[in-house]
Amino acid sequence: MITTTRISLMLLLVVVLLSGCTGLQQAAKIPHPAAGAWDFNVDMMQGPEKGIFTIMEADEALSGTIVMESGLGDWPLENVMFDGSELSFDFDSGQYGVMKVKVHVEGDAFKGTWTLARMGMSMPMAGTRQVK
């Protein structure tokens, strides 16, 4: 026959084991689905342009940078948002004004648009996440 003391000890053991599992999940934090370095191609008016944008997560907020392969520049990303599978961000390119990027992410690939905000002109954009 199981005594009250044994039942109490078994319940205590279950609570300790479950709290340990929760600690392991927090220690092995899963990276944000948008985090990483992404190679991209965009079909601009003057021809194709390539580059890399990097998305980082800190304190549950997303940030990043974008670098153009041609040397046009590199800029910090603003208003970085990820909702389900939609990634969007803006950056101020200076001479060309604010650019708005909105893409649909599927695994390690994306497709979407790059919009020159002041002209309302959108260009197709696609890319893949860099593998570590």
N, CA, C and O atoms as a GROMACS GRO file, in nm:
protein
  528
    1MET      N    1   0.084  -0.118   0.000
    1MET     CA    2   0.000   0.000   0.000
    1MET      C    3   0.088   0.125   0.000
    1MET      O    4   0.186   0.134   0.075
    2ILE      N    5   0.053   0.220  -0.085
    2ILE     CA    6   0.131   0.343  -0.098
    2ILE      C    7   0.088   0.439   0.012
    2ILE      O    8  -0.030   0.465   0.032
    3THR      N    9   0.186   0.489   0.081
    3THR     CA   10   0.157   0.582   0.191
    3THR      C   11   0.150   0.725   0.141
    3THR      O   12   0.194   0.756   0.030
    4THR      N   13   0.095   0.809   0.221
    4THR     CA   14   0.083   0.951   0.189
    4THR      C   15   0.220   1.013   0.168
    4THR      O   16   0.237   1.100   0.082
    5THR      N   17   0.317   0.970   0.244
    5THR     CA   18   0.454   1.022   0.231
    5THR      C   19   0.511   0.986   0.094
    5THR      O   20   0.574   1.070   0.030
    6ARG      N   21   0.490   0.861   0.050
    6ARG     CA   22   0.540   0.820  -0.082
    6ARG      C   23   0.474   0.899  -0.194
    6ARG      O   24   0.541   0.938  -0.289
    7ILE      N   25   0.345   0.922  -0.184
    7ILE     CA   26   0.275   1.000  -0.286
    7ILE      C   27   0.330   1.142  -0.288
    7ILE      O   28   0.352   1.197  -0.396
    8SER      N   29   0.351   1.201  -0.174
    8SER     CA   30   0.407   1.337  -0.166
    8SER      C   31   0.545   1.342  -0.229
    8SER      O   32   0.577   1.436  -0.302
    9LEU      N   33   0.628   1.241  -0.201
    9LEU     CA   34   0.763   1.237  -0.259
    9LEU      C   35   0.757   1.220  -0.410
    9LEU      O   36   0.836   1.281  -0.482
   10MET      N   37   0.666   1.138  -0.460
   10MET     CA   38   0.655   1.118  -0.605
   10MET      C   39   0.607   1.247  -0.673
   10MET      O   40   0.657   1.282  -0.780
   11LEU      N   41   0.512   1.317  -0.615
   11LEU     CA   42   0.466   1.445  -0.670
   11LEU      C   43   0.578   1.548  -0.671
   11LEU      O   44   0.594   1.623  -0.767
   12LEU      N   45   0.655   1.552  -0.563
   12LEU     CA   46   0.768   1.643  -0.555
   12LEU      C   47   0.870   1.611  -0.666
   12LEU      O   48   0.922   1.702  -0.730
   13LEU      N   49   0.896   1.483  -0.688
   13LEU     CA   50   0.989   1.442  -0.793
   13LEU      C   51   0.939   1.485  -0.931
   13LEU      O   52   1.018   1.533  -1.012
   14VAL      N   53   0.811   1.469  -0.957
   14VAL     CA   54   0.753   1.510  -1.085
   14VAL      C   55   0.768   1.661  -1.104
   14VAL      O   56   0.805   1.707  -1.212
   15VAL      N   57   0.739   1.739  -1.000
   15VAL     CA   58   0.752   1.885  -1.008
   15VAL      C   59   0.896   1.925  -1.037
   15VAL      O   60   0.920   2.013  -1.120
   16VAL      N   61   0.991   1.863  -0.970
   16VAL     CA   62   1.134   1.894  -0.991
   16VAL      C   63   1.174   1.859  -1.134
   16VAL      O   64   1.242   1.938  -1.199
   17LEU      N   65   1.134   1.744  -1.183
   17LEU     CA   66   1.168   1.703  -1.320
   17LEU      C   67   1.108   1.798  -1.422
   17LEU      O   68   1.176   1.837  -1.517
   18LEU      N   69   0.982   1.836  -1.405
   18LEU     CA   70   0.919   1.928  -1.500
   18LEU      C   71   0.983   2.066  -1.497
   18LEU      O   72   1.000   2.127  -1.603
   19SER      N   73   1.019   2.116  -1.382
   19SER     CA   74   1.084   2.247  -1.376
   19SER      C   75   1.223   2.241  -1.438
   19SER      O   76   1.268   2.339  -1.497
   20GLY      N   77   1.290   2.128  -1.427
   20GLY     CA   78   1.421   2.110  -1.492
   20GLY      C   79   1.408   2.112  -1.643
   20GLY      O   80   1.494   2.168  -1.711
   21CYS      N   81   1.302   2.051  -1.697
   21CYS     CA   82   1.279   2.051  -1.841
   21CYS      C   83   1.254   2.192  -1.892
   21CYS      O   84   1.302   2.229  -1.999
   22THR      N   85   1.180   2.271  -1.816
   22THR     CA   86   1.154   2.409  -1.855
   22THR      C   87   1.284   2.487  -1.860
   22THR      O   88   1.305   2.567  -1.952
   23GLY      N   89   1.371   2.466  -1.764
   23GLY     CA   90   1.501   2.534  -1.764
   23GLY      C   91   1.585   2.496  -1.884
   23GLY      O   92   1.654   2.581  -1.940
   24LEU      N   93   1.580   2.369  -1.926
   24LEU     CA   94   1.655   2.325  -2.044
   24LEU      C   95   1.602   2.391  -2.170
   24LEU      O   96   1.680   2.428  -2.257
   25GLN      N   97   1.469   2.405  -2.180
   25GLN     CA   98   1.412   2.470  -2.298
   25GLN      C   99   1.458   2.614  -2.306
   25GLN      O  100   1.488   2.664  -2.415
   26GLN      N  101   1.463   2.682  -2.193
   26GLN     CA  102   1.506   2.822  -2.194
   26GLN      C  103   1.655   2.832  -2.224
   26GLN      O  104   1.697   2.926  -2.293
   27ALA      N  105   1.735   2.739  -2.175
   27ALA     CA  106   1.880   2.742  -2.199
   27ALA      C  107   1.911   2.717  -2.347
   27ALA      O  108   2.002   2.778  -2.402
   28ALA      N  109   1.836   2.628  -2.410
   28ALA     CA  110   1.858   2.595  -2.551
   28ALA      C  111   1.758   2.674  -2.634
   28ALA      O  112   1.674   2.616  -2.702
   29LYS      N  113   1.767   2.807  -2.630
   29LYS     CA  114   1.672   2.894  -2.698
   29LYS      C  115   1.678   2.872  -2.849
   29LYS      O  116   1.784   2.871  -2.910
   30ILE      N  117   1.562   2.855  -2.906
   30ILE     CA  118   1.550   2.836  -3.050
   30ILE      C  119   1.567   2.971  -3.118
   30ILE      O  120   1.502   3.068  -3.076
   31PRO      N  121   1.652   2.982  -3.221
   31PRO     CA  122   1.672   3.110  -3.289
   31PRO      C  123   1.544   3.156  -3.358
   31PRO      O  124   1.461   3.075  -3.399
   32HIS      N  125   1.530   3.286  -3.370
   32HIS     CA  126   1.414   3.344  -3.439
   32HIS      C  127   1.413   3.295  -3.584
   32HIS      O  128   1.519   3.285  -3.645
   33PRO      N  129   1.296   3.265  -3.641
   33PRO     CA  130   1.291   3.212  -3.779
   33PRO      C  131   1.345   3.308  -3.885
   33PRO      O  132   1.380   3.264  -3.994
   34ALA      N  133   1.353   3.436  -3.856
   34ALA     CA  134   1.407   3.531  -3.953
   34ALA      C  135   1.555   3.561  -3.930
   34ALA      O  136   1.619   3.623  -4.015
   35ALA      N  137   1.609   3.516  -3.817
   35ALA     CA  138   1.748   3.549  -3.783
   35ALA      C  139   1.846   3.482  -3.878
   35ALA      O  140   1.827   3.369  -3.922
   36GLY      N  141   1.952   3.556  -3.908
   36GLY     CA  142   2.059   3.502  -3.991
   36GLY      C  143   2.100   3.601  -4.100
   36GLY      O  144   2.048   3.712  -4.108
   37ALA      N  145   2.194   3.556  -4.182
   37ALA     CA  146   2.242   3.636  -4.295
   37ALA      C  147   2.173   3.583  -4.421
   37ALA      O  148   2.169   3.462  -4.444
   38TRP      N  149   2.118   3.673  -4.501
   38TRP     CA  150   2.041   3.638  -4.620
   38TRP      C  151   2.104   3.701  -4.744
   38TRP      O  152   2.121   3.823  -4.749
   39ASP      N  153   2.139   3.620  -4.841
   39ASP     CA  154   2.184   3.670  -4.972
   39ASP      C  155   2.060   3.710  -5.050
   39ASP      O  156   1.958   3.641  -5.044
   40PHE      N  157   2.067   3.820  -5.124
   40PHE     CA  158   1.951   3.860  -5.203
   40PHE      C  159   1.990   3.913  -5.340
   40PHE      O  160   2.104   3.956  -5.362
   41ASN      N  161   1.894   3.910  -5.429
   41ASN     CA  162   1.902   3.970  -5.562
   41ASN      C  163   1.779   4.058  -5.577
   41ASN      O  164   1.668   4.016  -5.542
   42VAL      N  165   1.796   4.177  -5.630
   42VAL     CA  166   1.683   4.264  -5.658
   42VAL      C  167   1.699   4.320  -5.798
   42VAL      O  168   1.808   4.362  -5.836
   43ASP      N  169   1.590   4.320  -5.876
   43ASP     CA  170   1.594   4.369  -6.014
   43ASP      C  171   1.565   4.518  -6.012
   43ASP      O  172   1.449   4.560  -6.017
   44MET      N  173   1.672   4.599  -6.006
   44MET     CA  174   1.658   4.745  -6.001
   44MET      C  175   1.650   4.801  -6.143
   44MET      O  176   1.676   4.732  -6.241
   45MET      N  177   1.612   4.928  -6.151
   45MET     CA  178   1.597   4.996  -6.281
   45MET      C  179   1.726   4.989  -6.361
   45MET      O  180   1.723   4.968  -6.482
   46GLN      N  181   1.841   5.008  -6.294
   46GLN     CA  182   1.969   5.011  -6.364
   46GLN      C  183   2.030   4.872  -6.383
   46GLN      O  184   2.140   4.858  -6.435
   47GLY      N  185   1.958   4.768  -6.341
   47GLY     CA  186   2.006   4.631  -6.356
   47GLY      C  187   2.002   4.556  -6.224
   47GLY      O  188   1.967   4.613  -6.121
   48PRO      N  189   2.039   4.429  -6.228
   48PRO     CA  190   2.033   4.348  -6.105
   48PRO      C  191   2.134   4.396  -6.001
   48PRO      O  192   2.245   4.438  -6.034
   49GLU      N  193   2.094   4.387  -5.876
   49GLU     CA  194   2.180   4.424  -5.764
   49GLU      C  195   2.179   4.309  -5.664
   49GLU      O  196   2.075   4.246  -5.642
   50LYS      N  197   2.294   4.281  -5.605
   50LYS     CA  198   2.307   4.175  -5.506
   50LYS      C  199   2.353   4.234  -5.374
   50LYS      O  200   2.409   4.343  -5.369
   51GLY      N  201   2.327   4.159  -5.267
   51GLY     CA  202   2.373   4.203  -5.137
   51GLY      C  203   2.340   4.102  -5.030
   51GLY      O  204   2.299   3.990  -5.058
   52ILE      N  205   2.359   4.144  -4.907
   52ILE     CA  206   2.332   4.060  -4.790
   52ILE      C  207   2.262   4.146  -4.686
   52ILE      O  208   2.306   4.256  -4.655
   53PHE      N  209   2.152   4.094  -4.632
   53PHE     CA  210   2.098   4.158  -4.513
   53PHE      C  211   2.104   4.058  -4.399
   53PHE      O  212   2.088   3.938  -4.418
   54THR      N  213   2.128   4.111  -4.281
   54THR     CA  214   2.143   4.028  -4.162
   54THR      C  215   2.037   4.069  -4.061
   54THR      O  216   2.021   4.187  -4.029
   55ILE      N  217   1.965   3.970  -4.010
   55ILE     CA  218   1.862   3.993  -3.909
   55ILE      C  219   1.912   3.933  -3.778
   55ILE      O  220   1.956   3.819  -3.773
   56MET      N  221   1.904   4.014  -3.671
   56MET     CA  222   1.946   3.969  -3.538
   56MET      C  223   1.831   3.989  -3.440
   56MET      O  224   1.746   4.077  -3.458
   57GLU      N  225   1.828   3.907  -3.335
   57GLU     CA  226   1.728   3.920  -3.230
   57GLU      C  227   1.799   3.946  -3.098
   57GLU      O  228   1.893   3.875  -3.062
   58ALA      N  229   1.754   4.048  -3.028
   58ALA     CA  230   1.806   4.079  -2.894
   58ALA      C  231   1.690   4.132  -2.811
   58ALA      O  232   1.618   4.222  -2.853
   59ASP      N  233   1.674   4.075  -2.694
   59ASP     CA  234   1.565   4.117  -2.604
   59ASP      C  235   1.430   4.116  -2.674
   59ASP      O  236   1.348   4.206  -2.656
   60GLU      N  237   1.406   4.012  -2.754
   60GLU     CA  238   1.280   3.990  -2.826
   60GLU      C  239   1.251   4.096  -2.931
   60GLU      O  240   1.138   4.104  -2.979
   61ALA      N  241   1.350   4.176  -2.969
   61ALA     CA  242   1.335   4.276  -3.075
   61ALA      C  243   1.428   4.239  -3.191
   61ALA      O  244   1.538   4.189  -3.169
   62LEU      N  245   1.382   4.265  -3.313
   62LEU     CA  246   1.463   4.237  -3.431
   62LEU      C  247   1.532   4.364  -3.478
   62LEU      O  248   1.478   4.474  -3.470
   63SER      N  249   1.654   4.347  -3.528
   63SER     CA  250   1.731   4.456  -3.586
   63SER      C  251   1.816   4.396  -3.697
   63SER      O  252   1.811   4.275  -3.721
   64GLY      N  253   1.894   4.480  -3.764
   64GLY     CA  254   1.980   4.425  -3.868
   64GLY      C  255   2.050   4.531  -3.948
   64GLY      O  256   2.044   4.650  -3.920
   65THR      N  257   2.119   4.482  -4.052
   65THR     CA  258   2.192   4.568  -4.145
   65THR      C  259   2.174   4.512  -4.286
   65THR      O  260   2.141   4.395  -4.304
   66ILE      N  261   2.197   4.598  -4.383
   66ILE     CA  262   2.195   4.556  -4.523
   66ILE      C  263   2.320   4.612  -4.591
   66ILE      O  264   2.358   4.726  -4.567
   67VAL      N  265   2.382   4.529  -4.674
   67VAL     CA  266   2.506   4.568  -4.745
   67VAL      C  267   2.487   4.535  -4.892
   67VAL      O  268   2.448   4.423  -4.927
   68MET      N  269   2.515   4.631  -4.978
   68MET     CA  270   2.506   4.610  -5.122
   68MET      C  271   2.641   4.562  -5.174
   68MET      O  272   2.745   4.619  -5.142
   69GLU      N  273   2.638   4.456  -5.255
   69GLU     CA  274   2.761   4.398  -5.310
   69GLU      C  275   2.836   4.497  -5.399
   69GLU      O  276   2.959   4.494  -5.405
   70SER      N  277   2.764   4.583  -5.468
   70SER     CA  278   2.826   4.679  -5.561
   70SER      C  279   2.900   4.791  -5.490
   70SER      O  280   2.971   4.868  -5.555
   71GLY      N  281   2.885   4.801  -5.360
   71GLY     CA  282   2.950   4.908  -5.287
   71GLY      C  283   2.864   5.033  -5.275
   71GLY      O  284   2.911   5.136  -5.229
   72LEU      N  285   2.736   5.024  -5.317
   72LEU     CA  286   2.646   5.138  -5.305
   72LEU      C  287   2.632   5.185  -5.161
   72LEU      O  288   2.606   5.303  -5.135
   73GLY      N  289   2.650   5.092  -5.067
   73GLY     CA  290   2.643   5.132  -4.927
   73GLY      C  291   2.601   5.019  -4.836
   73GLY      O  292   2.571   4.908  -4.879
   74ASP      N  293   2.601   5.051  -4.708
   74ASP     CA  294   2.549   4.960  -4.606
   74ASP      C  295   2.475   5.046  -4.504
   74ASP      O  296   2.520   5.155  -4.469
   75TRP      N  297   2.360   4.994  -4.457
   75TRP     CA  298   2.274   5.074  -4.373
   75TRP      C  299   2.211   4.987  -4.262
   75TRP      O  300   2.195   4.866  -4.279
   76PRO      N  301   2.176   5.051  -4.150
   76PRO     CA  302   2.102   4.979  -4.046
   76PRO      C  303   1.956   4.963  -4.090
   76PRO      O  304   1.900   5.050  -4.157
   77LEU      N  305   1.895   4.853  -4.051
   77LEU     CA  306   1.754   4.830  -4.081
   77LEU      C  307   1.668   4.893  -3.972
   77LEU      O  308   1.706   4.897  -3.855
   78GLU      N  309   1.553   4.942  -4.014
   78GLU     CA  310   1.457   5.002  -3.922
   78GLU      C  311   1.324   4.930  -3.936
   78GLU      O  312   1.295   4.871  -4.040
   79ASN      N  313   1.243   4.935  -3.831
   79ASN     CA  314   1.107   4.877  -3.834
   79ASN      C  315   1.108   4.732  -3.878
   79ASN      O  316   1.024   4.690  -3.958
   80VAL      N  317   1.202   4.655  -3.826
   80VAL     CA  318   1.211   4.513  -3.864
   80VAL      C  319   1.097   4.437  -3.796
   80VAL      O  320   1.085   4.438  -3.674
   81MET      N  321   1.014   4.372  -3.878
   81MET     CA  322   0.897   4.300  -3.827
   81MET      C  323   0.892   4.162  -3.893
   81MET      O  324   0.929   4.145  -4.009
   82PHE      N  325   0.846   4.063  -3.816
   82PHE     CA  326   0.823   3.930  -3.870
   82PHE      C  327   0.691   3.881  -3.816
   82PHE      O  328   0.674   3.868  -3.695
   83ASP      N  329   0.598   3.853  -3.906
   83ASP     CA  330   0.465   3.809  -3.866
   83ASP      C  331   0.431   3.682  -3.944
   83ASP      O  332   0.400   3.688  -4.063
   84GLY      N  333   0.438   3.569  -3.876
   84GLY     CA  334   0.410   3.441  -3.941
   84GLY      C  335   0.521   3.404  -4.037
   84GLY      O  336   0.620   3.342  -3.997
   85SER      N  337   0.507   3.441  -4.162
   85SER     CA  338   0.611   3.416  -4.262
   85SER      C  339   0.646   3.543  -4.340
   85SER      O  340   0.718   3.538  -4.439
   86GLU      N  341   0.593   3.657  -4.294
   86GLU     CA  342   0.618   3.784  -4.362
   86GLU      C  343   0.724   3.865  -4.288
   86GLU      O  344   0.705   3.902  -4.172
   87LEU      N  345   0.834   3.892  -4.357
   87LEU     CA  346   0.942   3.975  -4.303
   87LEU      C  347   0.938   4.110  -4.373
   87LEU      O  348   0.929   4.117  -4.495
   88SER      N  349   0.945   4.217  -4.294
   88SER     CA  350   0.949   4.350  -4.354
   88SER      C  351   1.046   4.438  -4.276
   88SER      O  352   1.066   4.422  -4.156
   89PHE      N  353   1.107   4.532  -4.348
   89PHE     CA  354   1.195   4.630  -4.285
   89PHE      C  355   1.213   4.748  -4.380
   89PHE      O  356   1.182   4.739  -4.498
   90ASP      N  357   1.264   4.858  -4.325
   90ASP     CA  358   1.294   4.979  -4.402
   90ASP      C  359   1.441   5.013  -4.380
   90ASP      O  360   1.502   4.968  -4.283
   91PHE      N  361   1.495   5.091  -4.469
   91PHE     CA  362   1.626   5.152  -4.445
   91PHE      C  363   1.636   5.279  -4.528
   91PHE      O  364   1.580   5.290  -4.636
   92ASP      N  365   1.708   5.375  -4.474
   92ASP     CA  366   1.726   5.503  -4.542
   92ASP      C  367   1.860   5.498  -4.615
   92ASP      O  368   1.966   5.498  -4.553
   93SER      N  369   1.852   5.494  -4.748
   93SER     CA  370   1.974   5.483  -4.830
   93SER      C  371   2.040   5.617  -4.857
   93SER      O  372   2.137   5.624  -4.932
   94GLY      N  373   1.988   5.723  -4.796
   94GLY     CA  374   2.047   5.855  -4.819
   94GLY      C  375   2.005   5.910  -4.954
   94GLY      O  376   1.895   5.962  -4.968
   95GLN      N  377   2.092   5.900  -5.051
   95GLN     CA  378   2.071   5.956  -5.184
   95GLN      C  379   1.940   5.908  -5.249
   95GLN      O  380   1.872   5.987  -5.314
   96TYR      N  381   1.905   5.782  -5.231
   96TYR     CA  382   1.785   5.727  -5.296
   96TYR      C  383   1.662   5.729  -5.205
   96TYR      O  384   1.553   5.692  -5.248
   97GLY      N  385   1.678   5.771  -5.081
   97GLY     CA  386   1.566   5.780  -4.989
   97GLY      C  387   1.537   5.649  -4.918
   97GLY      O  388   1.620   5.558  -4.915
   98VAL      N  389   1.418   5.642  -4.860
   98VAL     CA  390   1.379   5.525  -4.782
   98VAL      C  391   1.339   5.411  -4.874
   98VAL      O  392   1.262   5.428  -4.969
   99MET      N  393   1.392   5.294  -4.844
   99MET     CA  394   1.358   5.171  -4.915
   99MET      C  395   1.275   5.086  -4.820
   99MET      O  396   1.305   5.077  -4.701
  100LYS      N  397   1.170   5.024  -4.872
  100LYS     CA  398   1.085   4.936  -4.793
  100LYS      C  399   1.092   4.797  -4.854
  100LYS      O  400   1.069   4.778  -4.974
  101VAL      N  401   1.123   4.699  -4.770
  101VAL     CA  402   1.135   4.561  -4.815
  101VAL      C  403   1.027   4.479  -4.746
  101VAL      O  404   1.007   4.489  -4.625
  102LYS      N  405   0.957   4.398  -4.825
  102LYS     CA  406   0.857   4.307  -4.771
  102LYS      C  407   0.868   4.176  -4.847
  102LYS      O  408   0.852   4.172  -4.969
  103VAL      N  409   0.897   4.068  -4.772
  103VAL     CA  410   0.917   3.938  -4.836
  103VAL      C  411   0.841   3.828  -4.762
  103VAL      O  412   0.812   3.840  -4.643
  104HIS      N  413   0.812   3.722  -4.834
  104HIS     CA  414   0.749   3.603  -4.777
  104HIS      C  415   0.859   3.498  -4.761
  104HIS      O  416   0.922   3.458  -4.859
  105VAL      N  417   0.881   3.453  -4.637
  105VAL     CA  418   0.987   3.357  -4.606
  105VAL      C  419   0.929   3.216  -4.602
  105VAL      O  420   0.828   3.191  -4.537
  106GLU      N  421   0.994   3.125  -4.674
  106GLU     CA  422   0.960   2.982  -4.668
  106GLU      C  423   1.088   2.907  -4.640
  106GLU      O  424   1.171   2.887  -4.729
  107GLY      N  425   1.104   2.864  -4.515
  107GLY     CA  426   1.227   2.794  -4.476
  107GLY      C  427   1.347   2.885  -4.487
  107GLY      O  428   1.358   2.985  -4.416
  108ASP      N  429   1.439   2.850  -4.578
  108ASP     CA  430   1.561   2.928  -4.597
  108ASP      C  431   1.561   3.007  -4.727
  108ASP      O  432   1.667   3.039  -4.781
  109ALA      N  433   1.442   3.038  -4.779
  109ALA     CA  434   1.431   3.116  -4.903
  109ALA      C  435   1.321   3.221  -4.886
  109ALA      O  436   1.234   3.208  -4.801
  110PHE      N  437   1.328   3.324  -4.969
  110PHE     CA  438   1.223   3.427  -4.966
  110PHE      C  439   1.204   3.487  -5.104
  110PHE      O  440   1.292   3.481  -5.190
  111LYS      N  441   1.086   3.546  -5.124
  111LYS     CA  442   1.052   3.626  -5.242
  111LYS      C  443   0.966   3.741  -5.195
  111LYS      O  444   0.888   3.728  -5.101
  112GLY      N  445   0.981   3.854  -5.264
  112GLY     CA  446   0.901   3.970  -5.226
  112GLY      C  447   0.934   4.091  -5.309
  112GLY      O  448   0.971   4.081  -5.426
  113THR      N  449   0.919   4.208  -5.245
  113THR     CA  450   0.940   4.333  -5.317
  113THR      C  451   1.030   4.429  -5.238
  113THR      O  452   1.036   4.427  -5.116
  114TRP      N  453   1.097   4.511  -5.314
  114TRP     CA  454   1.183   4.619  -5.266
  114TRP      C  455   1.120   4.745  -5.324
  114TRP      O  456   1.113   4.759  -5.446
  115THR      N  457   1.075   4.836  -5.239
  115THR     CA  458   1.002   4.953  -5.286
  115THR      C  459   1.078   5.081  -5.255
  115THR      O  460   1.119   5.104  -5.141
  116LEU      N  461   1.096   5.162  -5.356
  116LEU     CA  462   1.152   5.296  -5.339
  116LEU      C  463   1.035   5.384  -5.294
  116LEU      O  464   0.951   5.423  -5.374
  117ALA      N  465   1.032   5.415  -5.164
  117ALA     CA  466   0.914   5.476  -5.101
  117ALA      C  467   0.871   5.608  -5.167
  117ALA      O  468   0.753   5.628  -5.192
  118ARG      N  469   0.965   5.698  -5.194
  118ARG     CA  470   0.924   5.830  -5.243
  118ARG      C  471   0.868   5.826  -5.385
  118ARG      O  472   0.797   5.918  -5.426
  119MET      N  473   0.899   5.720  -5.460
  119MET     CA  474   0.847   5.708  -5.596
  119MET      C  475   0.736   5.603  -5.604
  119MET      O  476   0.666   5.594  -5.705
  120GLY      N  477   0.720   5.522  -5.497
  120GLY     CA  478   0.620   5.417  -5.499
  120GLY      C  479   0.652   5.308  -5.601
  120GLY      O  480   0.562   5.237  -5.646
  121MET      N  481   0.777   5.296  -5.638
  121MET     CA  482   0.819   5.198  -5.738
  121MET      C  483   0.867   5.071  -5.670
  121MET      O  484   0.958   5.075  -5.588
  122SER      N  485   0.805   4.956  -5.705
  122SER     CA  486   0.844   4.828  -5.646
  122SER      C  487   0.919   4.743  -5.746
  122SER      O  488   0.889   4.742  -5.866
  123MET      N  489   1.017   4.670  -5.694
  123MET     CA  490   1.099   4.582  -5.776
  123MET      C  491   1.102   4.444  -5.713
  123MET      O  492   1.102   4.433  -5.590
  124PRO      N  493   1.104   4.337  -5.794
  124PRO     CA  494   1.108   4.202  -5.738
  124PRO      C  495   1.240   4.171  -5.669
  124PRO      O  496   1.347   4.217  -5.710
  125MET      N  497   1.230   4.093  -5.563
  125MET     CA  498   1.347   4.059  -5.482
  125MET      C  499   1.334   3.913  -5.439
  125MET      O  500   1.223   3.867  -5.410
  126ALA      N  501   1.444   3.841  -5.435
  126ALA     CA  502   1.445   3.702  -5.389
  126ALA      C  503   1.581   3.671  -5.327
  126ALA      O  504   1.679   3.740  -5.352
  127GLY      N  505   1.584   3.565  -5.246
  127GLY     CA  506   1.712   3.528  -5.187
  127GLY      C  507   1.704   3.404  -5.100
  127GLY      O  508   1.600   3.340  -5.088
  128THR      N  509   1.818   3.373  -5.040
  128THR     CA  510   1.829   3.255  -4.954
  128THR      C  511   1.914   3.288  -4.831
  128THR      O  512   1.999   3.377  -4.832
  129ARG      N  513   1.885   3.212  -4.725
  129ARG     CA  514   1.963   3.227  -4.601
  129ARG      C  515   2.098   3.160  -4.621
  129ARG      O  516   2.107   3.052  -4.680
  130GLN      N  517   2.204   3.223  -4.571
  130GLN     CA  518   2.337   3.164  -4.576
  130GLN      C  519   2.344   3.048  -4.476
  130GLN      O  520   2.294   3.059  -4.364
  131VAL      N  521   2.405   2.938  -4.518
  131VAL     CA  522   2.421   2.823  -4.431
  131VAL      C  523   2.551   2.838  -4.355
  131VAL      O  524   2.655   2.872  -4.412
  132LYS      N  525   2.545   2.811  -4.224
  132LYS     CA  526   2.665   2.826  -4.140
  132LYS      C  527   2.761   2.714  -4.164
  132LYS      O  528   2.868   2.709  -4.103
   0.00000   0.00000   0.00000
